Amino acid sequence: MDINLTLLGQTIGMIVFVWLTMRYIWPPVMNAIEKRRQEIADGIAAGEKGQRDLADARHGADAIMLEARQKAVQVVDIAHKRSSDLVGEAKQAAAAEGQRIVAAGHAEVTNEQTRARDGLRREVAALAVSGAAKLLGREVDAKTHAALLDELAAELDKQAPKHG
């Protein structure tokens, strides 16, 4: 019977040991394991969330860059159009100014021609009166001289070819 009582004592000792282990040792070990498992799961979830956030941020950055490039192209296009408009306006202003200058030049030339003709007519008339006075052998008085000059100028105006 000694073997049986030893076996029974060992069985009871084992049962008490298992019961004490299950009651006092096992719960803190299981809590530590569960806590560690939860921390690992949270870490993995945070890593996955971080990866998703990174992918979303990259996608958002790509969208912002694309939009910025499109806006830059629009700004450049607007600048090119505005510069073309300014060049066109400057050409038109320069052409108008050139036409005005040419017209003013033509008017000045016409005025100078008229003054030169008038001056030449007076000189020719004076020479003609002077020549006539010499031919007549007498001096013509100032009143008669002015009348002869006017008459000669009128006659020269009729005979002079018209330019312009």
Secondary structure as the mmCIF struct_conf table of DSSP 4:
data_model
#
loop_
_struct_conf.conf_type_id
_struct_conf.id
_struct_conf.beg_label_comp_id
_struct_conf.beg_label_asym_id
_struct_conf.beg_label_seq_id
_struct_conf.end_label_comp_id
_struct_conf.end_label_asym_id
_struct_conf.end_label_seq_id
HELX_RH_AL_P HELX_RH_AL_P1 ASP A 2 LEU A 20
HELX_RH_PI_P HELX_RH_PI_P1 THR A 21 ILE A 25
HELX_RH_AL_P HELX_RH_AL_P2 TRP A 26 LEU A 136
TURN_TY1_P TURN_TY1_P1 GLY A 137 GLY A 137
BEND BEND1 ARG A 138 ARG A 138
HELX_LH_PP_P HELX_LH_PP_P1 GLU A 139 ASP A 141
HELX_RH_AL_P HELX_RH_AL_P3 ALA A 142 GLN A 159
BEND BEND2 ALA A 160 ALA A 160
HELX_LH_PP_P HELX_LH_PP_P2 PRO A 161 LYS A 162
#
